Amino acid sequence: MFASGSVVGGRFRVLRNFGSAANSIALAEELRSARRVWLVQIGVTASEAQIGLTLEQQGRFALGVPGLARPVASGVDAGAAFLAFAAPLSGSVADAHVGPWSGARVAALATRIAGALAPLHDQGIAYGCLRPELVAEGDAGGAGDVLFGFGVAAVATAFGAAGEASQLLPPEYRAPELRASLLAPTPASDVYALSVLLRELLMAPQSAAESASGGAISSELEAYLAGAAAADARARPRDVRAFTAQLARLAQLEPERSPVAPPLVESAQVALPEGDPGFSALPVALPVALPTPMPAIVDPSVLYPPSAPLFAVPSAPTRSSTSSLGVWLFVGAGLLLMVVGVVGATFFAVRRAAVLVKAASPALHAPVVVAPRFVPTSPSTTATEEPPPFAPPVPETPPIPDKLPHAHPPVVAPGIGPASFPEEARAALPVLGSEPIWGTRNAPLTWVLFGDLDCPHTRRAWRALEVAKLTFGDDLRIVFRHRPLREHPNALDAARVLAGLARERGPLAFFDVLHRISRDDASLTSEHLQAVLGAAGYGGSKLSELARAGDSAVRSDLQLAGQFAVKSTPFSFLNGQPVDGERAPAELERLLLDERRSATWSLAAGVSPAALYGTRTSSNLIGVGEQAASRVCAPVGASPVRGPADALVTVVEFSDFECPFCRQAEPTLHKLLDRYPRDVRLVWKNYPLPQHKNARLLANFAADASARGSSVGFWAVHDALFAHQEELDDGALGELAGKAGLDGALLLISAHAGVHDAAIHADMALGQKLGVKGTPTFFVNGRRVQGALALDQFEALIQEELKSGQRIVAHGVARKDVYGLVCE
């Protein structure tokens, strides 16, 4: 549990703990920037790297979702994980707010919450942290983030004990099924928590009369919220958007709850807050009511008082002695009302007894408290560091053995949602949801495999896919379609039997048997197939009955295969991208990584998860759509850079100091950097061509300038080398180094000795891996451009990528993380 004044992760000082003891929530201050954050502590066992990877994966599933505050930091402290979220200006709905929680106001908040929850629920992902301390109303006009615990439940589920994530919720917000069993949160439990939260907001007392009755809410609205909090999860609304839309309609029928008018006072003067230069004690005519005081900027400890109950009203400021008798009378009246409330009010009124005491004295309200705006300034620690410019070649993954032990990951991870979106049935290559599907619809990668069960190549391809599924986890969804070939006499009957098994027993049974079949190359005779089914526990099923049940599915798959001219097996489509034949595990991994970058970019640019498969399939299969550009990772690493680190467009250049075309591109690059100083950065990679006899020497010379003179020294030498490309003997090199403020003799010694050969070779190996064939070659946010483009062509590409980057930032991704979507 966070202790006041303690330092968490060496970075945050706790100001006040305002969460439960099991999983603490605290207001904290970042030591370096003094910004305020909300810290959430989770009692799980995991490393910082594991937490970071989990948050990265969850973040991909929520790209483009509005209203979700992303963690600005995460880590491990004293054996417990923590996540930090930048504290919003408005505080949380657990704090005092100006004005009553009217039906319209609650409905507006519910609509914004639903906008954040619905894209997650569509993918079967539960938010899991819907508690008032982590919900904000937003800034003026309802802008800004509304939910502040994103990723917490995912970390707790991944690394905690069974049901650990459900303990993040107080008991009253925890759905009955989560109380009865150790289960992870679900979309249905999110709806339960939301309905409880909304009811409490609407029932929050606003006057002395409402305090006695426990708040005002119509019977229709109360019944509707009660239905959403039904004990049976199946009885709750399935679509959170529809739920909040109906809530808004009912709220329109609610009478507006106006603030109670302050009582009249006898004094001819009104005491205003001291120290405010704009106001003084003003004489007024009787009768008069207390005016609304001006907002005051106060310390966060006042914004989050140590024992503030939900929806608490701030305590009163000190008044003059002439009104002290009135104060005591009001307090006495409040105590009396509290006693009455304890006897006759509901459980909610009992739990909010402090509210009843203070709500009985409306004339004593303190000035409105407004927290200062805290703008995040430091980089997120959850973002991974950029990889080095080049790592030594990774050995190829060993080939999949012909026989695998009978073990593979679960077909569908527990607690994850359905396998497909309804929209995917209308994609160029449809995914209906009735096929055997391994994975869930939150996967950015969909691999559709047309296979022949009696084909040894299909079986080897399947074994490689099993390895890929282990590597990519929830990021990969595999769809199997049957394409039995005529040359395999047992293939058609086997396809019908397994299709029938999938229909009768579900995808788990299908993939279990497919795994067993793929362990060897034995032909699927009736006897062998019956033996495999028996070993899997399905021996009681007759082959003839399964074949009849699966006949229509196989005929449908064959018809689809004919439409796409699939004549051999295996034949696959990765998000619509054709992949003919089997692939080695290492090549398969490269294909999946490249497509995941493009899919992630699409999500970040605003493509919804439901439309992602259709969008990427249209691009890859038939070349339709704006997202057709393929992207590859060209890491920045320790290479020289011109331009800001948070530029929206990163241009990685593979170049040669002796190449005339590289020199031709230089004026264009300079103009682009001048025109877009905030949005474009240039990264230099060495790629000296063998036909240029001095190219490697010049690359060494410039690299040594970078090592001795930092980035400024490198770019000074870089510009001079291109400017004097035809007169670069040792004397000229020493002279231009001197003009750059460097010791030319030392640079020449290092260059001739090849001190930086290893780094240059690493750049070249990276270029070869990325498909660089000559110089100059550019990667603009991962899009390959070969040759020296004209200025208008290059600028058109920059503009296109800049617009994409701006859309991505508008959907909640920090500027500094935009390039990371391409180069993870």
Buried (B, 14 or more C-beta within 10 A) or exposed (E): BBEBEBEBBEBBBBBBBBBBEEBBBBBBBBEEBEBBBBBBBBBBEBEBEBBBBBBBBBBBBBBBBBBBBBBBBBBBBEEBBBBBBBBBBBBBBBBBBEEBBBBEBBBBBBBBBBBBBBBBBBBBBBBBBBBBBBBBBBEEEBEBBBBBBBBBBBBBBBBBEEBBBBBBBBEEBBBBBBEEEEBBBBBBBBBBBBBBBBBBBBBBBBBBEBBBBBBBBBEEBBEBBEEBBBEEBEEBBEBBBEBBBBBBEBBEEBEEBEEBEBEEBEBEBBBBEEEEEEBEEEEBEEEBEBEEBEEBEBEBEBBBBEEBBBBBBBEBEEEEEEBEEBBEEBBEBBEEBBEBBEEEBEEBBBBBBBBBBBBBBBBBBBBBBBBEEBEBEEBBBBBEEBEBBBEEEEEEBEEBEEEBEEEBEEBBBEBBBBBBBEBBEEBBBBBBBBBBBBBBBBBBBBBBBBBBBBBBBBBBBBBBBBBBBEBBEBBBBBBBBBBBBEEBEBBBBBBBBBBBBBBBBEBBBBBBBBBBBBBEBBEBBEEBBBBBBEEBEBEEBEBEEBBEBBBEBBEBBBEBBEEBEBEBBBBBBBBBBBBEEBBBBBBBBBBBBBBBBBBBBBBBBBBBBBBBBBBBBBBBBEEEBBBBBBBBBBBBBEBBBBBBEBBBBBBBBBBBBBBEEBBEBBEBBEEBBEEBEEBBBBBBBBBBBEEBEBBBBBBBBBBBBBBBBEBEBBBBBBBBBBEEBEEBEBEBBBEBBEEBEBBBEBBBEBBEEEBBEEBBBBBBBBBEBBEBEBBBBBBBBBBBBBEBBEBEEBBEBBEBBBEBBBBBBEBBBBBBBBBBBBBB
